[in-house]
Amino acid sequence: MNEPLPAEETAVESQPTALIPEEPFYKKYKIHLSVAAAILVAGIGALSHYKNERVKAELEKAIGEYQQNLLLVGGEMRYDSLECSGVIWTDCEIEGIRLSMLGQEQLSIKKLRLGDVEEFEALKAFSEGGSVDASVDIEIEEIALPKPMLAQMVAENVSNAFQQSTLEKLSTMNISIEGEIEGNSALIKEIEIERFAIDNAIMPIEFSMEARDIVSGKPDSMILENFSLSVENRAVSDVTYESVKSFMTLLSPAEQAAFLKEFGLKASDMGDKTKASEAINHTIAKRFEADLAVASGMVEKELIRAMVAMLRGEADEIVLRGENKNAHTMGQVQNFLLQSATMGEKEAKAFMEDKFVIDVEAD
């Protein structure tokens, strides 16, 4: 038979056991989530590395095939490095690209960035007639053309009176392209150029547009939803000054005096570039203004006014914008513009208001 416990021990046992404070619910799960997040990040990092290395290997293979094909026609392409990175999308950068033909360098690029490289596989399908829904994101840093080619381009498109200093300003430029395309080569359902920019030391250009229903061989059926084109005056005065200065070297002293008189200048004034540039630009602006009276179409008139403002130093940028108001095709828009060219400016603006509005701004 058990003996009864002492009164003191019975009293102790009868007291409620002290509760040990438990860790709050959210703290427990905060620890668990932190561990899970660390594992997830490590896993994503490993997968991204694998994906990027796979893309890099495929790109190296494609470049290698291009290099081999180029060798067959006497060309050569070299580059310094190729790296790919990214978590969700893979961007690749190729540095130090040099392209030559028959031993003569034709093109050099400091850095070429291909954004979301996987999309380029879809674009390859597009070139082969397949349907795609893909995006384009390319940046080219410091692209340099050979000087003989650059001089030929300048002579054909701008003026044949450029000095070496002007060519030097155009010796390198940066190009970037961002856009999306849906459809195939026979019918492009939609195309959007979010940004196409040519950055150079004289007049940077930036262009964007949205269009749809582009049928192969039928450009007039395209519907241009909107567009924007901007040009910036970075060193236009250098171009005009060097053109005049260069042309002077072809003239005799007497002919130089007569030529410079048109700009209100003397031969001695050409030593002051700022003064000479201002006089030259103002003279060119007056000639543009004289063309206003015979210019046909409100858009042409507005562009002339914008160029005058830029030459006079009153504007640093010209922006041309267009917006399609009722899904008109390019053929229809061209006809509307031809009709409006026969009208006065106010009448033409009213006529185009519900068709295709084009604005020119000079800031």
C-alpha positions as CSV (number, residue, x, y, z in Angstrom):
1,M,0.0,0.0,0.0
2,N,1.4,3.3,-1.0
3,E,2.1,5.8,1.6
4,P,0.5,9.3,1.2
5,L,2.9,11.9,-0.1
6,P,4.0,14.7,2.2
7,A,1.8,17.7,2.1
8,E,4.5,20.0,0.7
9,E,5.1,17.6,-2.3
10,T,1.3,17.3,-3.0
11,A,1.0,21.1,-3.0
12,V,3.8,21.4,-5.5
13,E,2.3,18.9,-7.9
14,S,-1.1,20.5,-7.6
15,Q,0.3,23.8,-8.8
16,P,-0.2,24.5,-12.6
17,T,3.0,23.9,-14.7
18,A,4.6,27.1,-15.9
19,L,4.0,27.6,-19.7
20,I,7.2,28.0,-21.9
21,P,6.6,30.9,-24.3
22,E,6.3,29.7,-27.8
23,E,7.9,31.5,-30.8
24,P,5.3,33.6,-32.7
25,F,3.9,31.9,-35.8
26,Y,5.1,34.5,-38.2
27,K,8.7,34.3,-37.0
28,K,8.8,30.5,-37.6
29,Y,7.6,30.9,-41.1
30,K,9.9,33.9,-41.7
31,I,12.8,31.6,-41.1
32,H,11.4,28.9,-43.3
33,L,10.7,31.4,-46.1
34,S,14.2,32.9,-45.9
35,V,15.7,29.4,-46.3
36,A,13.3,28.6,-49.2
37,A,14.1,32.0,-50.9
38,A,17.8,31.3,-50.6
39,I,17.4,27.9,-52.2
40,L,15.2,29.4,-54.9
41,V,17.7,32.1,-55.7
42,A,20.5,29.6,-55.9
43,G,18.4,27.4,-58.1
44,I,17.5,30.2,-60.5
45,G,21.1,31.3,-60.6
46,A,22.2,27.9,-61.6
47,L,19.5,27.5,-64.2
48,S,20.3,31.0,-65.6
49,H,24.0,30.2,-65.8
50,Y,23.2,27.0,-67.7
51,K,20.8,28.8,-70.0
52,N,23.2,31.6,-70.7
53,E,26.0,29.2,-71.4
54,R,23.8,27.2,-73.8
55,V,22.8,30.4,-75.6
56,K,26.4,31.6,-75.8
57,A,27.5,28.3,-77.3
58,E,24.7,28.4,-79.9
59,L,25.6,32.0,-80.8
60,E,29.3,31.1,-81.0
61,K,28.4,28.3,-83.4
62,A,26.3,30.6,-85.6
63,I,29.0,33.2,-85.7
64,G,31.5,30.5,-86.6
65,E,29.4,29.4,-89.5
66,Y,29.1,33.0,-90.7
67,Q,32.9,33.4,-90.4
68,Q,33.5,30.3,-92.5
69,N,31.0,31.5,-95.2
70,L,32.7,34.9,-95.2
71,L,36.1,33.3,-95.8
72,L,34.8,31.7,-99.0
73,V,34.2,35.1,-100.6
74,G,37.5,36.7,-99.4
75,G,36.2,38.2,-96.2
76,E,37.0,37.9,-92.5
77,M,35.3,38.6,-89.3
78,R,37.0,38.8,-85.9
79,Y,35.9,39.7,-82.4
80,D,37.5,40.0,-79.0
81,S,35.0,38.6,-76.6
82,L,31.4,37.3,-76.3
83,E,29.5,37.1,-73.0
84,C,25.9,36.3,-72.2
85,S,24.0,37.1,-69.1
86,G,20.5,37.5,-67.7
87,V,18.0,35.8,-65.4
88,I,14.7,35.5,-67.4
89,W,16.0,36.8,-70.7
90,T,19.5,36.3,-72.1
91,D,21.4,39.4,-73.4
92,C,24.7,38.8,-75.2
93,E,27.5,41.4,-75.8
94,I,30.1,41.0,-78.5
95,E,33.1,43.3,-78.2
96,G,35.7,44.4,-80.7
97,I,34.1,43.3,-83.9
98,R,36.2,43.8,-87.1
99,L,34.9,43.0,-90.6
100,S,37.3,43.0,-93.6
101,M,37.1,42.2,-97.2
102,L,40.2,41.2,-99.3
103,G,42.4,42.4,-96.5
104,Q,40.8,45.8,-96.2
105,E,38.8,46.7,-93.1
106,Q,35.2,47.5,-93.9
107,L,33.6,47.9,-90.6
108,S,34.4,47.9,-86.9
109,I,32.1,47.9,-83.9
110,K,33.2,48.5,-80.3
111,K,30.3,46.6,-78.8
112,L,27.2,44.9,-80.1
113,R,24.5,44.0,-77.7
114,L,21.8,41.5,-78.6
115,G,18.9,41.7,-76.2
116,D,16.7,38.6,-75.5
117,V,18.8,36.4,-77.9
118,E,16.3,33.6,-77.9
119,E,14.0,35.8,-80.0
120,F,16.5,35.8,-82.8
121,E,15.6,32.2,-83.5
122,A,12.0,33.3,-84.2
123,L,13.3,36.0,-86.5
124,K,15.3,33.4,-88.4
125,A,12.0,31.6,-88.9
126,F,10.5,34.8,-90.3
127,S,13.3,35.1,-92.9
128,E,12.4,31.6,-94.0
129,G,8.7,32.4,-94.4
130,G,7.4,31.2,-91.0
131,S,5.0,33.2,-88.8
132,V,6.5,34.8,-85.7
133,D,5.6,37.0,-82.8
134,A,9.0,38.3,-81.7
135,S,10.8,41.3,-80.4
136,V,14.1,43.0,-81.5
137,D,16.5,44.7,-79.1
138,I,19.9,45.6,-80.6
139,E,22.5,48.2,-79.6
140,I,25.6,49.0,-81.6
141,E,28.2,51.1,-79.9
142,E,30.8,53.1,-81.9
143,I,30.2,51.6,-85.4
144,A,32.9,52.9,-87.7
145,L,32.9,52.8,-91.5
146,P,36.0,53.0,-93.6
147,K,36.8,56.7,-94.5
148,P,36.6,56.2,-98.3
149,M,33.2,54.7,-98.0
150,L,32.1,57.4,-95.6
151,A,33.4,60.1,-97.9
152,Q,31.4,58.6,-100.8
153,M,28.2,58.4,-98.8
154,V,28.7,62.1,-97.7
155,A,29.3,63.2,-101.3
156,E,26.3,61.4,-102.6
157,N,23.8,62.4,-99.9
158,V,24.9,65.8,-98.5
159,S,27.7,67.7,-100.1
160,N,31.0,67.0,-101.9
161,A,32.6,70.0,-100.1
162,F,33.5,68.5,-96.7
163,Q,36.7,68.9,-94.9
164,Q,38.4,66.1,-93.0
165,S,37.3,67.6,-89.7
166,T,33.6,67.0,-90.7
167,L,34.3,63.5,-91.8
168,E,36.0,62.9,-88.4
169,K,32.7,63.8,-86.7
170,L,31.0,61.1,-88.7
171,S,33.8,58.5,-88.2
172,T,31.9,56.7,-85.5
173,M,28.2,56.5,-84.5
174,N,26.0,54.5,-82.2
175,I,22.9,52.6,-83.4
176,S,20.0,51.1,-81.4
177,I,16.9,49.2,-82.5
178,E,14.0,48.1,-80.4
179,G,10.8,46.7,-81.9
180,E,8.3,43.9,-82.2
181,I,7.0,42.1,-85.2
182,E,4.1,39.7,-85.7
183,G,3.3,37.8,-88.9
184,N,5.3,36.4,-91.8
185,S,7.2,37.7,-94.8
186,A,4.0,37.5,-96.9
187,L,1.8,39.3,-94.4
188,I,3.2,41.3,-91.4
189,K,0.2,41.7,-89.2
190,E,1.8,44.2,-86.9
191,I,5.2,45.9,-86.6
192,E,6.3,48.4,-84.0
193,I,9.6,50.1,-84.0
194,E,9.8,51.5,-80.5
195,R,13.1,53.1,-81.2
196,F,15.5,53.3,-84.1
197,A,18.3,55.8,-83.2
198,I,21.4,56.9,-85.0
199,D,23.6,58.8,-82.7
200,N,26.3,60.9,-84.3
201,A,28.3,64.0,-83.7
202,I,26.5,66.2,-86.2
203,M,22.8,65.4,-86.3
204,P,21.4,62.5,-84.2
205,I,18.2,60.9,-85.6
206,E,15.5,59.0,-83.8
207,F,12.6,57.2,-85.4
208,S,9.6,55.2,-84.1
209,M,6.4,53.9,-85.8
210,E,3.5,51.5,-85.6
211,A,2.1,49.8,-88.7
212,R,0.0,46.8,-89.7
213,D,-1.3,44.8,-92.6
214,I,1.9,44.9,-94.6
215,V,1.4,42.7,-97.6
216,S,4.5,41.6,-99.6
217,G,4.7,43.5,-102.9
218,K,1.8,45.8,-102.0
219,P,3.3,48.7,-100.0
220,D,0.2,50.9,-100.7
221,S,-2.0,48.6,-98.7
222,M,0.0,49.1,-95.5
223,I,-1.7,51.0,-92.6
224,L,0.7,53.3,-90.9
225,E,-0.9,54.0,-87.5
226,N,1.6,56.6,-86.4
227,F,5.2,57.7,-86.6
228,S,7.7,60.1,-85.1
229,L,11.0,61.4,-86.5
230,S,13.3,63.7,-84.6
231,V,16.6,65.3,-85.6
232,E,18.9,67.2,-83.2
233,N,21.3,70.0,-84.1
234,R,24.5,68.9,-82.5
235,A,27.0,70.4,-85.0
236,V,25.2,71.6,-88.1
237,S,27.2,74.8,-88.1
238,D,30.4,72.8,-88.5
239,V,29.0,71.3,-91.6
240,T,27.9,74.5,-93.2
241,Y,31.1,76.3,-92.2
242,E,33.4,73.6,-93.5
243,S,31.5,73.3,-96.8
244,V,31.9,77.0,-97.5
245,K,35.5,77.0,-96.4
246,S,36.3,73.9,-98.5
247,F,34.6,75.4,-101.6
248,M,36.7,78.5,-101.2
249,T,39.9,76.6,-101.8
250,L,38.7,75.9,-105.4
251,L,38.4,79.6,-106.2
252,S,40.7,82.4,-107.1
253,P,41.1,85.3,-104.7
254,A,38.7,87.4,-106.8
255,E,36.1,84.6,-107.0
256,Q,36.4,84.0,-103.3
257,A,35.5,87.7,-102.6
258,A,32.4,87.5,-104.8
259,F,31.4,84.1,-103.3
260,L,31.8,85.3,-99.7
261,K,29.9,88.5,-100.4
262,E,26.8,86.4,-100.8
263,F,27.1,85.6,-97.1
264,G,28.1,89.1,-96.1
265,L,31.7,87.9,-95.3
266,K,35.2,88.7,-96.3
267,A,38.1,86.2,-96.6
268,S,39.5,87.5,-93.3
269,D,36.2,86.8,-91.5
270,M,36.6,83.0,-92.1
271,G,39.2,82.9,-89.3
272,D,36.4,83.7,-86.8
273,K,34.4,80.4,-87.0
274,T,31.6,81.6,-84.7
275,K,31.0,84.8,-86.7
276,A,31.3,83.1,-90.1
277,S,29.0,80.2,-89.1
278,E,26.3,82.6,-88.0
279,A,26.5,84.6,-91.2
280,I,26.5,81.5,-93.4
281,N,23.5,79.9,-91.5
282,H,21.5,83.1,-91.7
283,T,22.0,83.3,-95.4
284,I,21.0,79.7,-95.9
285,A,17.9,80.4,-93.7
286,K,16.9,83.3,-96.0
287,R,17.1,81.1,-99.0
288,F,14.9,78.5,-97.3
289,E,12.4,81.2,-96.5
290,A,12.4,82.3,-100.2
291,D,11.3,78.8,-101.0
292,L,8.2,79.1,-98.8
293,A,6.3,80.9,-101.5
294,V,6.7,78.1,-104.0
295,A,6.5,75.2,-101.6
296,S,3.6,72.9,-102.1
297,G,1.9,71.3,-99.1
298,M,1.6,72.3,-95.5
299,V,4.1,69.7,-94.3
300,E,6.8,71.0,-96.6
301,K,6.2,74.5,-95.5
302,E,6.3,73.5,-91.8
303,L,9.6,71.6,-92.4
304,I,11.1,74.7,-94.1
305,R,10.1,76.9,-91.2
306,A,11.6,74.4,-88.7
307,M,14.9,74.3,-90.7
308,V,15.0,78.1,-90.7
309,A,14.5,78.2,-86.9
310,M,17.4,75.6,-86.5
311,L,19.7,77.5,-88.8
312,R,19.1,80.7,-86.9
313,G,19.8,79.1,-83.6
314,E,16.2,79.4,-82.4
315,A,15.7,75.6,-82.2
316,D,17.9,72.6,-81.4
317,E,15.5,69.9,-82.4
318,I,12.9,69.2,-85.1
319,V,10.2,66.6,-84.5
320,L,7.9,65.3,-87.3
321,R,4.9,63.3,-86.1
322,G,2.0,61.6,-87.9
323,E,-1.1,59.9,-86.8
324,N,-3.6,57.9,-88.8
325,K,-7.2,59.0,-87.8
326,N,-9.3,56.4,-89.7
327,A,-7.1,53.4,-90.6
328,H,-6.3,54.7,-94.0
329,T,-3.9,52.8,-96.2
330,M,-0.7,54.4,-97.4
331,G,-2.1,54.7,-100.9
332,Q,-5.0,56.7,-99.5
333,V,-2.8,58.9,-97.4
334,Q,-0.6,59.7,-100.4
335,N,-3.7,60.7,-102.4
336,F,-4.9,62.9,-99.5
337,L,-1.5,64.6,-99.3
338,L,-1.5,65.3,-103.0
339,Q,-5.0,66.8,-102.7
340,S,-4.0,68.9,-99.7
341,A,-1.0,70.3,-101.6
342,T,-3.3,72.3,-103.9
343,M,-5.1,74.0,-100.9
344,G,-4.2,76.8,-98.6
345,E,-2.6,75.9,-95.3
346,K,-5.7,76.3,-93.2
347,E,-7.9,74.5,-95.7
348,A,-5.3,71.7,-96.0
349,K,-5.2,71.2,-92.2
350,A,-9.0,71.0,-92.0
351,F,-9.0,68.5,-94.9
352,M,-6.4,66.3,-93.2
353,E,-7.8,66.5,-89.7
354,D,-9.9,63.4,-89.9
355,K,-7.5,61.5,-92.2
356,F,-3.9,61.7,-91.3
357,V,-2.6,64.5,-89.1
358,I,1.1,65.5,-89.5
359,D,2.7,68.0,-87.1
360,V,6.1,69.6,-87.2
361,E,7.7,71.0,-84.0
362,A,10.9,73.0,-83.6
363,D,12.2,73.4,-80.1
